[in-house]
Amino acid sequence: MRWTRTFIPTLREAPSDAESPSHRLMVRAGLVRQLSAGSYSYLPLGLRALLKAEAIVRQEMDRAGAVELLMPAIHPAELWEETGRLSAFGDTLMKVKDRRGVVSVLGPTHEEVVTHIVRNEVKSYRQVPITLYQIQGKFIRTREFVMKDAYSFDMDEKGMNASYQAMYDAYVRIFTRAGLNFIPVEADTGLMGGDVSHEFMAVSAFGEDAVLSCAACRYAANREKAACPPSPAAARIGLETQELRPCREVETPGMTTIEQVSGFLKVSPKELVKTIVFRTEGGFLAALVRGDHEVNLPKLRRAAKAETLEMATPEEIQAQTGGPLGFSGPMGLRIPVYADHAIQGLVNFVTGANRRDTHLVDVNVYRDFKPAVVADLRMALPGDPCPRCSGVMELTQGIEVGHVFKLGTRYSSRMKALCLDEKGELRPLVMGCYGIGVNRILASAVENHNDEAGIVWPKELAPYQVEIVTIDHKKMQIVEAAHDLYAKLRQAGLEVLWDDREAAPGVKFTDADLLGLPVRLTIGKRTVEAGTVDVRTRTRREQKSVPLAEAVEAVKHELEEYRP
């Protein structure tokens, strides 16, 4: 493709609202343009790269035995009501009404739709296992994105485990081919349901997800899933020797935050216990965590066996505790109290008194209140002990590019996707689901591979493999040499971008580095007179002169050896 016949609007400066390297570089290189928050147009170069990512995904999904189909983006709300997810997703679902007032859902995922297809078509164990997948636009809140979603159906858990492993292995191949620096981590299943899931995280300092990992045993989990084991027994025995002081009230006028209370009482945040009231479909509950810790909502939801979990409003807190927001405490509550393990490691701590401008000091668990449940309820932190070995957890930021789930029979049971087994008995199919954010493959590749000059594309994702840069494009001899080389490279099956603009050499070289294609060929007066072409890869500063007659083979060799 000639530069003058396509559309590559490069920019010298990044937009002021671009924070991550991938955002800055993809905008500057003319790959994307933002339409609104979370909504992007893919320009010609960006689309070529996106289609290459899709091709990698298709090849590896097909290799793993999955079968492609295409399902509607708009779903009847009744399907989502069957599984209970219409209310569970709440405002994150985008809904539309037709002129008759019928509500439909713009699908963020397709468990309901694919299960509806399978329950109508798959009746015998002879028709499974089967894994169906699609690549399609998805919608959540006001965001639109391209996703590969796959769904496996098996007769039993053993079959599901085999399907899950096949998809897990396919994901490893996909992200490896895409050149990503990634790590698989244990993850929470969230609104998808099921018992087991893994996320694939592309490592990035600008990633929105936090991963906690142990270098000693290679345990890794996202922050929502990372386990926080209880304190060792020896530590608890040591606590038992401390004197338990009598509980008493203290006035704390206007002190509603951990920082305010700890400063006023001259104690560490570790010596405070936060009491947070939540609403579930079954009623209210209170969660207790240490003052320097944060409640982990997925962990609390699992401990409470709740489908929905939301923080109570100030009015609800007043009604349930008798006191205003900021002064809640566990003593005297009539709602279930869920305490994090770390609470058992405290003596003589501070809590709210369930009365305005008042706290309690020297509170002790089991003496002054008894939790209904003690469990791991907090967010893990760097420096926490590893739950698998004696190592210490470290924090890494990442971009979630893929997620795999063992769903079990959550959807098939609720939607009556039943199948006759070998004994002629009806059983719910056992499911798995597997998603990849195709857009995120591109962003992660750029995030992982860039330098001060621009993008350094992995060769399997690069919009073009080769760029020809002509110096002094007005000279016919140079144009003819470039045109001949351009034709020969294309005839050899290579993807070529020819910068045939009448622009200064500095502009062309700057744009070439910004675009970051694997191989650059430069043709100018000096090289034409010598019958050569200058060859340089994006990862190598120096360039070498190659006879024009050998240029195609030289490019092929450079591409074979190229690593970003």
FILOLO-134501 format. One record per atom (N, C-alpha, C): residue in one letter; y, z, x. Coordinates in steps of 0.02 Angstrom, whole numbers, plus 50000, padded with zeros to 5 digits. Layout:
BEGIN
AYZX
...
END
This chain:
BEGIN
M499405000050042
M500005000050000
M500625000050044
R501104995750027
R501744995650061
R502195001050031
W502555004450076
W503005009850054
W503505007150004
T503765001150015
T504284998449972
T504014996349904
R503364996349895
R503074994349830
R502755000249793
T502835006149819
T502595012049784
T503195016749773
F503055023049758
F503585027849741
F503455034249780
I503825035249836
I503735041149877
I504425044149890
P504685048249844
P505355051049852
P505355057349896
T505355056449962
T505355062150008
T506045065450009
L506035071850028
L506655075850031
L506715079050100
R507325079350125
R507445082750189
R507415090350181
E507635092850124
E507645100050112
E507195101750053
A506905107750056
A506485110050001
A506915112849945
P506685112749882
P507065115749827
P507145123249838
S507685125949815
S507845133049827
S507355137849796
D507015135749742
D506555140249708
D505835139749735
A505715135549785
A505045134849814
A504925140349864
E504415144449853
E504285150149896
E503715148949945
S503155146149922
S502575145349965
S502625138850005
P502305138450063
P502305132150102
P502035126250062
S501515127350022
S501225121749984
S501725119049933
H502085123349899
H502585121149850
H503145117249885
R503395120049939
R503945116749975
R503725109850000
L503145109550031
L502925103350063
L502715098050012
M502395100149958
M502175095249908
M502775092149873
V503305096049864
V503915093249835
V504275088849886
R504345091249947
R504705087249998
R504345080750013
A503675080850013
A503295074750030
A503235070049971
G503535071649915
G503525067149857
G502855066949822
L502475072349825
L501825072649791
L501905074749718
V502345079549705
V502425082349639
V503165083449624
R503305084049559
R503955086249536
R503845091049478
Q504205096549479
Q504125101649428
Q504525099749366
L504175099949308
L504505098449245
L504775104849213
S504345110049215
S504545116649190
S504085121649225
A504165128049210
A503765133249242
A503015131849231
G502645130949286
G501925129749281
G501735122749260
S502205118149256
S502065111249232
S502335106349283
Y501885102149311
Y502055097549364
Y501845090449347
S502265085649368
S502075078549367
S501805076749435
Y501235073349436
Y500945071049499
Y501185063949511
L501575063049564
L501825056549583
L501275052749619
P501375046249635
P500815042149661
P500415045249718
L500755048049769
L500375051049825
L499985057149802
G500305061349761
G499975067349735
G499375065649692
L499445060449651
L498895058449608
L498315055949649
R498445052149702
R497905049649744
R497515055549774
A497865060549798
A497535066449826
A497145070249772
L497445070849713
L497105074349658
L496465070749638
L496485064149635
L495885060349618
L495345060949671
K495555061749734
K495065062749787
K494725069549780
A495115074649761
A494825081249748
A494335080749691
E494515077249638
E494065076349581
E493425072749603
A493485067749647
A492905064049670
A492415068549708
I492685072949751
I492255077749787
I491895082149737
V492255084749688
V491955089149638
V491405085449600
R491535079349578
R491025075449541
R490405074249584
Q490505072249646
Q489945070749689
Q489495076849699
E489795082649710
E489395088649722
E489105091449658
M489445090649602
M489155092849538
M488555088549521
D488625081949529
D488065077449516
D487485078949563
R487645080249625
R487125081949675
R486745088249655
A487095092949622
A486775099249601
A486405098449534
G486415092449505
G486035091349444
G486425092249380
A487085093249384
A487485094049323
A487635087149293
V487765087049228
V487885080849192
V488575081049161
E488965075649172
E489665075649149
E489725073349077
L490185076549041
L490375074648973
L491115075948967
L491395074648909
L492105075948897
L492185078848827
M492495084748823
M492575088248759
M493315088248739
P493455089148675
P494155089248652
P494555094948682
A495195093748692
A495645099048717
A495865103648660
I495855101148598
I496065105048540
I495445107548503
H495395114148492
H494805117148463
H494965120348395
P494515119948347
P494615123748285
P494625131248299
A495095134748271
A495155141948284
A494525145648261
E494155142748212
E493565146248186
E493035147248241
L492985142448287
L492495143248341
L492655149348384
W493305150348397
W493515156048437
W493445162548399
E493485162248333
E493375168248293
E492645170348295
E492185165548300
E491475167148304
E491315171648363
T491655170548419
T491515174548479
T491985180548487
G492485181048444
G492955186648449
G493505185548500
R493525179548530
R494015178548583
R494705176348557
L494745174448493
L495395172448466
L495875178348469
S495635184248452
S496065190248455
S496085193048526
A495525192548563
A495495195448630
A495985192048678
F496055185348672
F496525181748714
F497245182948694
G497365184348630
G498035185948607
G498535180448621
D499105182348649
D499655177648659
D499535172748717
T499015173948756
T498885169248811
T498615162548786
L498345162548725
L498115156248695
L498705152348666
M498705145848678
M499195141448646
M498905138948580
K499255140148525
K499005138248459
K499475133248427
V499195128948386
V499585124048349
V499355123948277
K499815122148232
K499655121348161
K499775114148140
D499305111548099
D499435104848072
D499855105448009
R499985099947976
R500425100047918
R500125103747858
R499475105047862
R499145108847809
R499125116347825
G499375118147885
G499375125147905
G498745127347940
V498285122647955
V497665124347989
V497805125648063
V497565131348089
V497695133348158
V497165130548204
S497395127648259
S496945125348313
S497175128448378
V496725128248427
V496855131348492
V496855125848545
L497345126048590
L497335121848650
L496905125448702
G496345122448719
G495835126048756
G495995127648828
P495975134148847
P496015136048917
P495325135648951
T494805135448909
T494115135148932
T493685133048872
H493055131048884
H492685127648831
H492005130748814
E491925137348824
E491285140448808
E491085139348735
E491565140348690
E491415139648619
E491215132548601
V491585127648627
V491465120648610
V490785118348636
V490645119948700
V490005117548728
V489415121148696
T489505127448679
T488955131048645
T488845128148575
H489385126148542
H489315122848476
H488925116348483
I489055112448535
I488675106248546
I487935107748557
V487805112448601
V487105113848620
V486715116948562
R487035121248522
R486655124348467
R486445119148415
N486815113648411
N486635108348364
N486145103348392
E486085102948458
E485685097648488
E485065100048526
V485085106048553
V484535108548594
V484125113448553
K483495111648540
K483065115648496
K482435118248530
S482245115248587
S481605116948619
S481705118448693
Y481265122748719
Y481285124448790
Y481195118248834
R480915112848806
R480825106748845
R481495103348861
Q482025105148825
Q482675102048836
Q483115105848886
V482865111348912
V483235115248961
V482805116149023
P483105117749081
P483805119349092
P484255113149090
I484875114249072
I485375108949075
I486055112049093
T486425108449135
T487105110549153
T487575104849136
L488065106149095
L488555101149073
L489235102849103
Y489595097649124
Y490255098949153
Y490755093549132
Q491385095249140
Q491935090549127
Q492505091949174
I492955087149182
I493585088149217
I494135086249168
Q494565091049153
Q495025090149097
Q495635094549104
G496175092649071
G496765096849068
G496635103049025
K496875108749049
K496805115049013
K497485118149000
F497505122848953
F498145125748934
F498065133248926
I498515137048957
I498535144348947
I499255146548953
R499475150748906
R500175152448897
R500565145848892
T501055144848936
T501425138448934
T501235134048993
R500675135449025
R500485131849085
R499935126749069
E499965121249106
E499465115949100
E499175114749169
F498515113949173
F498195112949238
F497555108849229
V497325105949284
V496705101949283
V496135106249308
M495605106449269
M495045110949285
M494385107249277
K493935108749323
K493235106949313
K492885113049285
D492605112349225
D492225117949198
D491515115549182
A491035119749201
A490325118149191
A489985123949156
Y489445122449120
Y489085127449080
Y488345126149086
S487965131149106
S487245130449112
S486895134049055
F486325131249034
F485925134048979
F485195134449003
D484925140548999
D484225141749020
D483875146048969
M483215146348973
M482815150248927
M482815157648944
D482895159249009
D482845166349029
D483305167749088
E483325174049108
E483765176149161
E483575173049228
K482925172249240
K482705169049302
K482975162049308
G482945158349253
G483215151549253
G483965151549263
M484315156249230
M485045156649239
M485225158149311
N484845162549343
N484985164149413
N484915158049458
A484425153849443
A484335147649482
A484915142849470
S485135142249408
S485705137849392
S486335140449425
Y486425146949423
Y487015150149453
Y487035148849528
Q486455149549561
Q486425148449633
Q486565141149651
A486325136649609
A486455129449621
A487205128049618
M487545131049569
M488275130049563
M488645133549620
Y488425139449638
Y488725143149694
Y488695138949758
D488105136149771
D488015132049831
D488445125649827
A488495122749767
A488915116749759
A489645118449774
Y489875124349753
Y490565126349766
Y490695127049841
V490215129849876
V490285130549949
V490375123649981
R489975118749958
R490025111949985
R490705108749967
I490915109749905
I491555106849882
I492135109349925
F492195115849932
F492775118649967
F492725117450042
T492115116850068
T492045115150138
T492265107950151
R492055103350108
R492265096350115
R493015095550107
A493315099650064
A494035099350054
A494435102450111
G494085105350160
G494415108050218
G494745114750207
L494525118550156
L494855124850141
L494585130550184
N495015135150201
N494825141550231
N494705146350173
F494075147250153
F493935150950092
F493415156350103
I493415161150058
I492895166350058
I492675167649986
P492005168049974
P491765170149908
P491815177749902
V492045180149845
V492125187349835
V491855189349767
E491625195549762
E491425198249698
E492035198849653
A491945197649588
A492525197449543
A492355200549476
D492875202349440
D492795204949372
D492695199049324
T492285200149273
T492145194749225
T492695193949173
G493095199149162
G493675198649117
G493485196349047
L493925192149018
L493825189748950
L493255184748943
M492995182249000
M492435177648997
M491795181148978
G491745187648995
G491145191348980
G490605190449033
G490035193549021
G489485193149069
G489505199149117
D489005199149162
D488925204849206
D489095203349279
V489015197149300
V489095195449371
V489565189449377
S490015189749425
S490435183849438
S490665184149511
H490825178249536
H491115177549603
H491715172949599
E492225174649635
E492805170249645
E492765167149714
F493035161049720
F493105157849784
F493845157849800
M494035161449853
M494735162349870
M494915158349933
A495425154149927
A495705150849985
A496205155650017
V496095157250079
V496515162150114
V497225159450121
S497705163450101
S498415161550106
S498845167750102
A499315168250149
A499775173950148
A500215173850085
F500275168050053
F500685167449993
F500265167449930
G499615168849936
G499175168849877
G499355174349829
E499235173049765
E499415177949713
E498865183149702
D498275182049732
D497715186649722
D497595190749786
A497395196949776
A497245201449832
A496495202149839
V496255201549901
V495545202249916
V495465208049964
L494985212449949
L494825217949995
L494145216550025
S494115216950091
S493485215250125
S493365220050182
C492735220150203
C492515224450258
C492255220050314
A492545220550373
A492325216550430
A491645218650454
A491455224950442
A490815227450469
A490215224550432
C490245224350365
C489655221950327
C489795215650287
R490425213050290
R490625206850257
R490655207450181
Y490675213650156
Y490795214650084
Y491495212050069
A491565208550012
A492225206149992
A492255205949916
A492825208049889
A492915208049816
A493665207449802
N493825204449744
N494535204449726
N494735211549707
R495385212649705
R495625219549697
R495415222649630
E495325218349579
E495115220949514
E494395223249514
K493985220349559
K493265221849561
K493075226749615
A493465227049670
A493275231049728
A493135238249708
A492545240549729
A492325247349710
A492665252549753
C492795258449722
C493075264249757
C492585269949749
P492145270949798
P491625276149790
P491935283049786
P491585287849754
P491835294749751
P491855297849820
S492235303249826
S492285306649890
S491615309349911
P491485309749977
P490845312450000
P490735319549975
A490105321449968
A489935328049943
A490235333549987
A490255332250053
A490515337350099
A491245338850083
A491625333750065
A492335334850049
A492405339049986
R491965337949937
R492005341749874
R491815349049886
I491325350149930
I491125356949946
I491705360749978
G492085357150022
G492665360250053
G493195362250003
L493275358149950
L493765359749899
L493595366149862
E492945367449854
E492735373249815
E492935379849848
T493085379549912
T493275385749947
T494015387349938
Q494405382649910
Q495125383749902
Q495265388049840
E495785392049845
E495975396449790
E496285392349733
L496045393349671
L496315390049612
L496865394549583
R497475392349591
R498045396349567
R498115395649491
P498425400649459
P498525400249386
P498985394449368
C498825391049315
C499235385449291
C499885388149261
R500435384549274
R501075386749246
R501535380749232
E502015381949188
E502495376749170
E503105376949216
V503385371049229
V504015370649265
V504465365549230
E505115366949230
E505585362349199
E505725356549248
T505685350549221
T505825344449261
T506285339949221
P506915341949213
P507375338249169
P507485331049191
G507315326449147
G507415319349159
G506955316249211
M506455320049235
M506005317549287
M505405314249254
T505405307549253
T504865303949218
T504415299849264
T504625298749326
T504225294549371
T503885298949425
I503375296149457
I503025299649510
I503505301449566
E503935296749584
E504405297849639
E504885303549622
Q505145303549559
Q505615308749540
Q505285315649539
V504685316049509
V504345322549503
V504125325149571
S503835320849612
S503595323149677
S504185325349721
G504755321749717
G505345323749756
G505635330349732
F505655331149665
F505945337149636
F505515343349652
L504855342549648
L504405348249660
L504205348849733
K504425344149774
K504275344149846
K503515344149859
V503175339549826
V502455338649837
V502325331249849
S501765329649876
S501575322749888
S501355319449823
P501475312849815
P501195309349756
P500455310249748
K500095311549803
K499375312649800
K499205319049762
E499685323549756
E499575329849721
E499765329549647
L499965323649624
L500115322549554
L499545318649522
V499455319649457
V498975315749418
V499355312349361
K499305305749359
K499615301849305
K499145301649245
T499435302449186
T499065301949124
T499355296049085
I498955290949075
I499185284749042
I498785283648979
V499125282648923
V498795281948859
V498705274548843
F498095272848821
F497935265948803
F497665265548732
R497745259548704
R497485258048638
R496905253248644
T496345254648611
T495765250148608
T495615248548535
E495135244048525
E494955242548456
E494635248548421
G494405253448460
G494085259348431
G494525265548429
G495155264948451
G495595270648450
G495955271348517
F496235277348529
F496625278548589
F496215282348641
L496405281748704
L496115285648758
L496635286848811
A496515291748854
A496965293248909
A496595292248974
A496925288949022
A496635287749088
A497015291849140
L496645295149184
L496945299249236
L496815296149305
V497345295249343
V497275293149413
V497765297149455
R497615297549519
R498055301049565
R498745297649566
G499255301349583
G499945298749580
G500075292749625
D499695292149679
D499785286449724
D499295280749709
H498925281349655
H498445276149636
H498675272649572
E498345267049558
E498505262849500
E497885261949458
V497955262449392
V497385261449347
V497145254149352
N496495253349358
N496195246649358
N495955245149287
L496305240749252
L496155239549181
L495455236849170
P495205232049208
P494515229849197
P494005235549205
K494095239749256
K493635245349265
K493665250149206
L494275251649183
L494355256249127
L494045253149064
R494155246649054
R493875243348995
R493105243748995
R492805242749054
R492075243149059
R491845250349046
A492195255149075
A491985262149067
A492025264348994
A492535261748958
A492635263548888
A492235259048841
K491885254048869
K491515249148829
K491965246148775
A492575244248795
A493075241648749
A493145234148757
E493255230748701
E493395223548702
E494125222248720
T494565226448691
T495285225748705
T495555232248733
L496055231748776
L496355237648807
L497085236048820
E497525239848787
E498245238748795
E498595245448803
M499135245548841
M499515251748849
M499835253548782
A499825259948768
A500125262348705
A500885261748709
T501195260948651
T501925260648647
T502205267748653
P502855268548669
P503145275248671
P503045279248607
E503075275748550
E502975279248486
E502255281648480
E501785277548502
E501075279548498
E500935285148547
I501245285048605
I501155290448654
I501405297048624
Q501975296848593
Q502245302948561
Q501775305548508
A501485300948468
A501045303148414
A500385305948441
Q500135303148497
Q499485305348522
Q499515311448567
T500085312348602
T500125317948650
T500595323548627
G501045321848583
G501545326748562
G502165326748604
G502155322848658
G502735322548703
G502945315348717
P503535314348746
P503785307648757
P503465304348819
L503575297948825
L503355294148883
L503625297248947
G503195297948998
G503405300849061
G503225308149069
F502985311249015
F502805318349019
F502095319648993
S501675314548993
S500985315248967
S500545318949017
G500075322848991
G499595326449032
G498935327248995
P498395329049030
P497735329248999
P497595335548958
M497965340848970
M497815347148937
M497995346948863
G497515348848821
G497635349248749
G497585342648712
L497405337248746
L497365330748711
L496765330548664
R496855327148608
R496305326348560
R495985319448565
I496195315548613
I495895308948624
I495465309348687
P494965304848694
P494535305148753
P494935304248817
V494745308148868
V495065307848933
V494585304748983
Y494805299349016
Y494405295949067
Y494745297249134
A494375300549180
A494665302549244
A494355298449300
D494785296449347
D494535293049406
D494185298049452
H493705295549491
H493335299849538
H493795304049581
A494365301149603
A494795304649650
A495085311049622
I495105311649555
I495375317749524
I494935323749543
Q494285322549551
Q493835328049570
Q493965330549641
G494355326749679
G494515328849747
G495155332649752
L495445334649695
L496085338149695
L496015345249671
V496425349749697
V496495356549671
V497245357949664
N497415361849613
N498105364149604
N498595358249602
F498465353649558
F498875347649555
F499375348049497
V499805342949492
V500355342749444
V500195337549391
T500325339149327
T500255334349272
T500845335249224
G500915330549179
G501395331449125
G501165336949077
A501635339849040
A501475345348995
A501465343248922
N501535336648910
N501565334048841
N502165337048803
R502685338348841
R503305340848812
R503875338348855
R504425336448822
R504995333548858
R505245338248913
D505405335248971
D505715338749028
D505285344549054
T504625343849047
T504175349149070
T503545346249103
H503355349249159
H502715347649192
H502315354049203
L501675353149216
L501235358749233
L501045358249306
V501055363949341
V500835364149411
V500225368549416
D499835367449469
D499215371149481
D498705370149425
V498665363849404
V498145361849356
V497505360349394
N496935361949363
N496285360549395
N495795357749344
V495455352549364
V494965349349320
V494385354049307
Y494095353549248
Y493535357449223
Y493745364649204
R494225367649241
R494475374149220
R494975373449163
D495445368549171
D495995367849122
D495875362249072
F495465357549089
F495275352149042
F494625349049068
K494265345849022
K493635342749040
K493655335449020
P493605330849069
P493605323749053
P492985321849014
A493065316948969
A492475314248934
A492055310048981
V492385306549027
V492055302049074
V492405302549142
V492005302949195
V492275302449263
V491965296249294
A492375291649318
A492125285349343
A492625282349393
D492435276749422
D492885272949465
D493365269149421
L493995271349418
L494485268449372
L495105265849407
R495125265849473
R495755264149506
R495695257649545
M496285254949562
M496335249149605
M496185251349677
A495775247349711
A495645248749781
A496255247249824
L496295250449882
L496855249649927
L496605248249998
P496995244650038
P496795243850108
P496755250750141
G496245251650182
G496125258150212
G495615262250176
D495435260250113
D494905263750077
D494235262750112
P493775267450105
P493115266450134
P492735260850099
C492345257050137
C491945251750108
C491405254750064
P491275251950005
P490755254649961
P490045253049985
R489975248750035
R489305246650058
R489115249650125
C489605251450166
C489445254050233
C489975259050254
S489995260750317
S490475265750341
S491125262550364
G491215256150351
G491815252650372
G492415254250329
V492975250850345
V493605251950309
V493825245250279
M494095245550219
M494305239450183
M494975236950209
E495015230250216
E495625226950237
E495855222250182
L496515221150179
L496815217050126
L496955210050151
T496765205050110
T496915198050124
T497185194950060
Q497695190750066
Q497945187250008
Q497585180550001
G497485178349939
G497125172149929
G497335168549865
I497145162149860
I497245158149801
I496565156949770
E496485158849707
E495845157749674
E495755150249659
V495255147249689
V495125140149678
V494505138949636
G494065143949630
G493465143149590
G493205149849567
H492825149749511
H492555155949483
H491905154249448
V491385158049463
V490725157049432
V490515163549397
F490205162849338
F490025168549296
F489305168049273
K488965173749272
K488335174249235
K488515177149166
L488505172849115
L488715174949048
L488155178449009
G487535176949026
G486985179648986
G486975176548916
T486895180748865
T486845178248796
T487455180048754
R488005181748788
R488615183748751
R488825178548699
Y488845172248719
Y489065166948674
Y488495164248630
S487915163448660
S487365160548622
S487135165148566
S487165171748577
S486975176448524
S487475176248467
R488115176348483
R488625176548431
R488675169948394
M488515164448428
M488585157848397
M487915154948375
K487395159048380
K486715157048358
K486485150548393
A486575150348458
A486305144848498
A485595146948519
L485125145748474
L484445148048481
L483975142348499
C483445143948535
C482985138848559
C482275141448555
L481805137148536
L481105139048533
L480815139448603
D480505145148620
D480185145748685
D479465143048682
E479085143848735
E478415141148740
E477945144248688
K478105150148663
K477695153548612
K477915151848541
G478425147548535
G478665145748469
G479145150748440
E479415155348481
E479885160348457
E480595158248473
L481055159748426
L481755158148436
L482085163348481
R482435160848532
R482785165348578
R483465162548594
P483975166848603
P484635164348623
P484605161648694
L484935156048705
L484965153148771
L485365157648818
V485175157548881
V485515161648932
V485985157148971
M486625159048973
M487145154548996
M487485156849061
G487765151949095
G488225153249150
G488815148549142
C489385150249170
C489955145649169
C490285145649237
Y490605139849253
Y490825138649321
Y491465134449321
G492015137249346
G492655133749343
G492945132549412
I493295126849418
I493675125349479
I494365122949459
G494885125749487
G495565123249477
G495685117449525
V495625111349499
V495675105449542
V496365105049574
N496895106449536
N497565106549565
N497605111349624
R497255116949616
R497305122149667
R496965120149732
I496485115549728
I496185113049790
I496725109849833
L497145105749801
L497685102549839
L498165107649868
A498415112149825
A498895117049849
A498605121249905
S497965123149899
S497645127249950
S497545123450015
A497375116950010
A497305112850070
A497965112450108
V498515111450071
V499165111150104
V499355117950132
E499185123250095
E499325130050118
E498945131550183
N498325129250187
N497915130550246
N498075126050305
H498355120050291
H498445115150344
H499155112250343
N499595115450381
N500285112950387
N500575115550452
D501115112550474
D501475115050532
D502225114350518
E502635115250569
E503355115150559
E503615108350537
A503215102950548
A503445096250531
A503225094050461
G502685097150434
G502465095050368
G501725096450356
I501435092550312
I500735093250293
I500275090450348
V499685093550355
V499165090850400
V498545090050356
W498455084350324
W497935083450274
W497235083650303
P496765087150270
P496055085850283
P495905078650264
K495475075250301
K495405068050291
K495105066250223
E494705070750193
E494405069150128
E494895069650070
L495465072950082
L495965073650029
L496585069450041
A496675067050101
A497295063350118
A497405057550071
P498015056650044
P498145051149998
P497965044350029
Y498115043550093
Y497895037650131
Y497625040150197
Q497175036250227
Q496895038250292
Q497345036450350
V497705030850344
V498085028050399
V498785026250375
E499275027350419
E499955025050406
E500175020550463
I500425014550445
I500725010050494
I501485010950489
V501795012150547
V502515012750551
V502775006950593
T503185002650564
T503494997150602
T504204998850621
I504344997750686
I505014999050713
I505384992350716
D505994992250691
D506394986150687
D506044981050642
H506014982750578
H505634978850530
H505934971850519
K506534970750542
K506844964150530
K506564958750577
K506254960650633
K505974955850679
K505314953050652
M505284946450643
M504714943250612
M504074944350652
Q504114944350718
Q503524945250759
Q503194952050746
I503614957050738
I503364963850724
I503044964050654
V503384961050605
V503134961050536
V502464957350533
E502414951650567
E501794947750565
E501214951650596
A501344955050652
A500824959050684
A500604964750639
A501084967950607
A500924973450562
A500534970950501
H500754965350474
H500414962550415
H499684960850432
D499574957950491
D498894956050511
D498464962350519
L498734967550551
L498364973850560
L498234977250494
Y498724977150451
Y498664980150384
Y498084976850346
A498044970250348
A497514966550313
A496834968150343
K496784968550409
K496144969950442
K495894977050427
L496344981850427
L496154988750411
L495894989250339
R496234986050292
R496024986250223
R495354982650214
Q495274977050250
Q494644973350246
Q494064977650272
A494214982150319
A493704986650346
A493564992550301
G493894992750243
G493774998150194
G494195004250204
L494715003750245
L495155009450258
L495745009450210
E495995015450194
E496565016250149
E497195016650192
V497655011950181
V498225011150226
V498885011450187
L499355015350214
L500045015350191
L500475012250246
W500835006950230
W501265003550279
W501985005250263
D502305008750309
D503015010350300
D503425004250322
D503564999950274
D503914993650288
D504654994150269
R504925000150265
R505625001050248
R506074998950306
E506664996750289
E507174995450340
E507565001950351
A507235006450386
A507525013050399
A507485014550474
A507875019350496
A507885021150567
A507215024050588
P507015022950652
P506375025650676
P506315033150665
G506855036950676
G506825044150666
G506645046050595
V506925042450547
V506775043750476
V506045042450462
K505785036850488
K505085035050475
K504605040050507
F504745042050570
F504305046750603
F504325053650570
T504925055650548
T504985062150513
T504585062050448
D504645056550410
D504265055950348
D503515055550361
A503315052150416
A502605051650432
A502305058550446
D502675062750484
D502435069550497
D502435073750433
L502935072750390
L502965076450327
L502375074750282
L502215068350276
L501645066150235
L500985068450264
G500925068450330
G500345071350363
G499695067550357
L499725060850353
L499105056850350
L498745057350417
P498075056950417
P497685058350478
P497875054050539
V497955047350529
V498075042950587
V498725039050576
R499135038650629
R499755034750626
R499735029250679
L499895023150658
L499935017450703
L500665015150706
T500925014350766
T501625012250774
T501645005450807
I502025000850775
I502104994050802
I502854992650810
G503044990850871
G503744989250885
G503794983650936
K504384982450960
K504494976851007
K504064977651070
R504044983651098
R503654984751159
R502914983451148
T502644986051094
T501924985351083
T501734978151066
V502164974751028
V502014967751010
V501994963451073
E502484964451116
E502504960551177
E501904961951222
A501644968051219
A501054969851259
A500404968451223
G500444966551159
G499834965251120
G499454971651104
T499814977151095
T499494983651083
T499794986951021
V499514992551003
V499774996850950
V499705004050974
D500205008250959
D500175015350978
D499795019150924
V499295023050944
V498865026850898
V498965034250910
R499075037850856
R499155045150860
R498865048350797
T498525053950805
T498285057650747
T498785063050729
R498745065550668
R499225070650645
R499135077250683
T498555078350711
T498425084650746
T498555084050821
R498755078150845
R498845077250916
R499555074550930
R499915077750974
R500595075650990
R500615069151029
E500175068551079
E500205062651121
E499895056651085
Q500125050651102
Q499845044651073
Q499585040251129
K499145035551111
K498865031051161
K498945023851137
S498995019351185
S499065012251169
S498375009051168
V498255005051116
V497605001751106
V497744994351094
P497354989851124
P497444982651108
P497384981551033
L497814977251006
L497804975850934
L497114973650911
A496754969950953
A496094967550934
A495584973250926
E495734979050957
E495274984750954
E495524990250907
A496074988850872
A496404994150833
A495964996850776
V495604992350742
V495204994650685
V494654999450708
E494304997650762
E493775001950788
E494065008550814
A494665008150844
A494985014250869
A495155019050812
V495395016150757
V495565020350698
V494935023550670
K494405019650664
K493775022450638
K493525028250681
H493575027350747
H493365032650793
H493795038950784
E494445037950779
E494895043750770
E494745047450705
L494595043750652
L494435046950588
L493785050750591
E493295048150627
E492655051650634
E492745058350670
E493195058350720
E493305064450760
E493835069150731
Y494185066850680
Y494775070450656
Y494585076950621
R494915082350641
R494855088850608
R495555091850603
P495765093850542
P496445096750536
P496485103750567
END
